[in-house]
Amino acid sequence: MDRLTFLAIDTEAARSIQRGGPDAYGQLPMKAVSDGDGMPCRHCMKNIEDGEDYLILAWRPFPSYQPFAETGPIFLHARECEAMEPGPKVPEVLHQSPRYLLRGYGNDDRIVYGSGKVVPQPGIEAYARELFQDPAIAYVHVRSATNNCYQARIERA
């Protein structure tokens, strides 16, 4: 397993919210203005710059409700930003923190027990490759090591 693909949230979901649709809890997102410090947009995977409007919303990166379908806060540009292209390169925003939580999930969208680990930022790719050695792991979430906020998804290429 040599190749990884990093994925942002999909454009259809981002556009729905940016155009006034509800979040995972059925609520309208909160609007705020960025101070430029650590506001990563989960669609373009770039930092929301100082003075830019952004949305704070509940995000559930799973297809259905079930006990392992965590929901938590994320940020999106309020404007319609361009999607990050899926690819093998660690997204720009994942260079902002010194460490991240990586956790593997099965095809049933449930946590593969024992797969979660906080890794230093430079170790994201290596640990993802290690997780994908387990055939039970279908994909990996990258989450904040301190707040558990969803950052991105990694799949086998």
C-alpha positions in Angstrom: 0.0 0.0 0.0 2.0 2.9 -1.3 -0.5 5.5 -2.4 -2.9 7.6 -0.4 -5.7 9.9 -1.5 -6.6 12.8 0.8 -10.3 14.0 0.4 -12.0 17.2 1.6 -15.8 17.3 2.1 -17.6 17.0 -1.2 -18.8 20.1 -3.1 -22.5 19.2 -3.1 -22.5 19.2 0.7 -20.4 22.3 1.0 -22.6 24.2 -1.5 -25.8 23.2 0.2 -24.5 24.7 3.5 -22.9 27.8 1.8 -26.2 28.5 0.1 -28.1 28.5 3.4 -28.8 24.9 4.0 -28.8 23.2 7.4 -26.0 21.4 9.0 -25.9 17.8 10.4 -28.2 18.9 13.3 -30.7 20.6 11.0 -29.5 24.0 12.2 -28.3 27.0 10.1 -24.6 27.5 10.4 -23.3 30.2 12.7 -21.5 33.1 10.7 -18.3 34.7 11.9 -15.3 36.7 10.6 -11.9 35.0 10.7 -9.1 36.5 12.6 -6.8 34.5 10.3 -5.6 32.1 13.0 -6.4 28.4 12.5 -9.7 28.5 10.7 -9.3 25.6 8.2 -12.0 25.3 5.5 -12.9 21.6 5.1 -13.8 22.1 1.4 -10.9 24.0 -0.2 -8.6 22.8 2.6 -7.0 26.2 3.0 -7.0 28.5 5.9 -9.8 31.1 6.1 -7.9 34.4 5.9 -8.1 37.3 8.2 -11.3 39.3 7.6 -13.0 36.6 5.5 -16.5 35.4 6.5 -16.9 31.8 7.5 -19.4 29.3 8.7 -19.3 27.2 11.9 -21.5 24.1 11.6 -22.1 20.6 12.8 -20.6 18.0 10.4 -21.2 14.2 10.4 -18.8 12.6 7.9 -20.8 9.4 7.8 -23.6 8.3 5.5 -26.1 7.4 8.3 -26.8 7.7 11.9 -25.3 5.0 14.0 -23.3 4.9 17.3 -19.9 5.5 15.6 -21.2 8.4 13.5 -19.5 11.2 15.4 -20.8 14.8 14.7 -18.7 17.8 15.5 -17.9 21.4 14.6 -16.1 22.3 11.4 -15.4 25.6 9.5 -16.3 26.4 5.9 -15.7 29.6 3.8 -19.0 31.5 3.7 -18.2 32.1 0.0 -18.3 29.3 -2.6 -14.6 28.3 -2.6 -13.0 25.8 -5.0 -12.8 22.2 -3.8 -9.4 20.7 -3.0 -8.7 18.1 -5.6 -8.4 14.7 -4.1 -4.8 13.6 -4.2 -1.7 12.1 -2.5 -0.4 15.3 -1.1 -1.1 16.2 2.6 -3.5 19.2 2.4 -2.2 22.7 3.2 -4.3 23.0 6.4 -2.8 19.8 7.9 0.5 21.7 8.3 -1.0 24.0 10.9 -0.9 21.8 14.0 1.9 19.8 15.5 -0.1 16.6 15.7 -3.3 14.9 14.6 -5.5 12.0 15.6 -5.8 9.3 12.9 -8.4 6.6 13.2 -9.4 3.8 10.9 -12.9 2.8 9.9 -14.3 -0.3 8.3 -16.7 -0.6 5.4 -19.5 -0.5 7.9 -18.4 3.0 9.0 -17.5 1.8 12.4 -14.2 2.5 14.2 -11.7 -0.3 13.9 -10.7 -0.7 17.5 -7.0 -0.1 18.3 -6.5 2.0 15.2 -6.7 5.5 16.8 -3.4 7.2 17.5 -2.2 10.8 17.9 0.7 11.3 15.5 3.1 14.2 14.8 2.1 16.1 11.7 5.1 14.8 9.7 3.9 11.2 10.5 0.4 11.5 9.0 1.3 9.6 5.7 3.3 6.9 7.4 0.7 6.1 10.0 -2.1 6.1 7.4 -0.1 3.6 5.3 0.5 1.5 8.4 -3.3 1.5 9.1 -4.1 0.4 5.5 -2.0 -2.7 6.0 -5.0 -3.9 7.9 -7.6 -5.1 5.4 -10.4 -4.3 7.8 -9.7 -0.6 7.4 -11.6 1.0 4.5 -10.7 4.6 5.2 -9.0 6.9 7.8 -10.1 10.1 9.4 -7.7 12.8 10.2 -9.0 14.7 13.3 -7.7 17.4 15.6 -5.6 15.9 18.3 -6.9 18.3 20.9 -10.6 18.8 20.0 -11.4 15.8 17.8 -12.7 18.0 15.0 -12.9 16.3 11.6 -10.2 17.5 9.3 -10.1 15.2 6.2 -10.5 11.6 5.0 -7.8 9.4 3.6 -8.5 6.5 1.3 -6.3 4.0 -0.5 -5.4 5.2 -4.0 
